[in-house]
Amino acid sequence: MRLWGLPLSGYGDSGLYTFCRWLAVPVFGGLYRCRAKGTGNLPRSGPVIVITNHKANIDPVICGMIFDRPLRYMAKKELFGNAALRKLIVTLGAFPIDRGAGDRAALTTSLEILEQAEVLLMFPEGHRRRDDAVHEFLPGVGMIALRSGAPVVPMAMDGTQRMVRDGRPGLPALRILVGPPLELSDLTGRNSKTYQEAARRMQAAVADLYARL
């Protein structure tokens, strides 16, 4: 069942995940006119990495709403300090990352998620960027992609950066475009240069999608 083309339930959803879809779709699909094209490019099964630009704190919710498979994603460790919030975001797929250091635990968790044939959502710019550009991707996303061998699906979104401007709420239309999986099979090395090249290709793919929104 779908509303405005957005799924109200997904394959592998927990009860809470489905409940949150029923809350999110009417708000963002209706009030904010969220429309997503190309979501069928996400494989129906198996491990997948979804990469996208990052404009606002609400982005993981929007991403989790548009696909018919539940997503796992990194969230800054500070969000896990509150017990109630921690329980909610963990149930909805989040796991912690220490953004101020090379977090090997987050890397290990990411690879384990892909080994379990789940969908890993990544924001490779590293931080929110409220302008109208797609910024350089961190090489860690290239490392995870090449080490896991999982398909990489690029996505671009626009509008969430305008939901709040100068402290005032707005009602921008949210637009999302998802592309087909990237071809990275020619990148066979396992070194920093190769990871950087993979990240560069991913950034270029997302930037191309963003230009077409």
HELIX and SHEET records of a PDB file:
HELIX    1   1 GLY A   15  ALA A   24  1                                  10    
HELIX    2   2 VAL A   25  LEU A   31  3                                   7    
HELIX    3   3 THR A   39  ASN A   41  5                                   3    
HELIX    4   4 ASP A   59  ILE A   66  1                                   8    
HELIX    5   5 LYS A   77  PHE A   80  5                                   4    
HELIX    6   6 ALA A   83  THR A   91  1                                   9    
HELIX    7   7 ARG A  104  GLU A  115  1                                  12    
HELIX    8   8 GLY A  140  SER A  148  1                                   9    
HELIX    9   9 THR A  160  ARG A  162  5                                   3    
HELIX   10  10 SER A  192  ALA A  211  1                                  20    
SHEET    1   A 2 ARG A   2  LEU A   3  0                                        
SHEET    2   A 2 LEU A   6  PRO A   7 -1                                        
SHEET    1   B 7 ARG A  35  LYS A  37  0                                        
SHEET    2   B 7 ARG A 175  VAL A 178  1                                        
SHEET    3   B 7 VAL A 152  ASP A 158 -1                                        
SHEET    4   B 7 VAL A  48  THR A  52  1                                        
SHEET    5   B 7 VAL A 119  MET A 122  1                                        
SHEET    6   B 7 LEU A  71  LYS A  76  1                                        
SHEET    7   B 7 ALA A  94  ILE A  97  1                                        
SHEET    1   C 2 VAL A 164  ARG A 165  0                                        
SHEET    2   C 2 ARG A 168  PRO A 169 -1                                        
END                                                                             
